[in-house]
Amino acid sequence: MKSFSTYLNVILILAVAVLYYLHFTQKPKEAVKIRPSIAVKGDSSHPLIAYVDLDSLNEKIDYIKSNRKSMEAEQLSIESEWEAAYRGLESQKNEFLKKGASITQEQAESFQNMLLEKQQQVDNKKQVMLQKLNEKSYKFMDGIQKELQLFLDEYNESKAFTYIFTTGNGLDYMVYKDTTLNITKDVIEGMNDRYKSKTK
């Protein structure tokens, strides 16, 4: 019986020695790296992330470009009208001053009051027109934002991104961006297709 116990102890020691050897001589397995862009759909522990460059959208979406040009032209028209009105007032002043010494104090005061009133009218008109243009611009940008949201909702049905960030001049808070996560090209093409289908 004693020899059996000794035999069993020898086997246990050998087994422990083998396990010890195997444990410390095998190379550790490398940790599996999961990129956010290839994570499995619905895996909340590894969210899918993408980003869109707003500067590129502003430069390459046809609807934005055409409306921006239209609003820039409208602003130039307002400025031109205002400058033309001031040139007209300047011309009236020069014509009045040609009368020279024959101008009475009463006439001078009356003309000056009239000129100031007209200047005020010209400035007020410009202000009203710029205010309307600003409101138009705000409505346009609000509409673009809604269209972009609708497009991304449809686009994301197949992509299943958890987050889509925006980046661009003045609002780039990401210190590092993996360019494989950039979906700007898809968004530009998709938004241009939406614009074309609406104008047909």
Residue pairs with C-beta under 8 A, 6 or more apart in sequence:
34 46
36 46
36 47
36 48
36 49
36 181
37 48
37 49
37 50
37 178
37 180
37 181
39 46
39 47
39 48
40 46
41 48
41 160
42 160
44 162
47 162
47 163
48 159
48 160
48 161
48 162
48 163
49 161
49 162
49 163
49 164
49 165
49 181
50 159
50 161
50 163
50 164
50 165
50 181
50 182
50 183
51 164
51 165
51 166
51 167
51 174
51 177
51 181
51 182
51 183
51 184
52 164
52 165
52 166
52 167
52 182
52 183
52 184
52 187
53 166
53 167
53 168
53 182
53 184
54 166
54 167
54 168
54 171
55 168
55 169
56 184
56 188
57 64
57 148
57 184
57 187
57 188
57 191
58 64
58 68
59 65
60 188
60 192
61 188
61 191
61 192
61 195
62 192
62 195
62 196
63 144
63 147
63 191
63 192
63 195
64 144
67 140
71 133
71 136
71 137
71 140
74 133
75 130
75 133
78 126
78 129
78 130
78 133
81 126
81 129
82 122
82 123
82 125
82 126
85 122
85 125
86 119
86 122
89 115
89 118
89 119
89 122
92 115
93 111
93 115
96 103
96 111
97 103
147 191
147 194
148 187
148 191
151 187
151 190
151 191
151 194
152 164
152 187
155 183
155 186
155 187
155 190
156 164
159 183
161 183
164 183
165 174
167 173
167 174
167 177
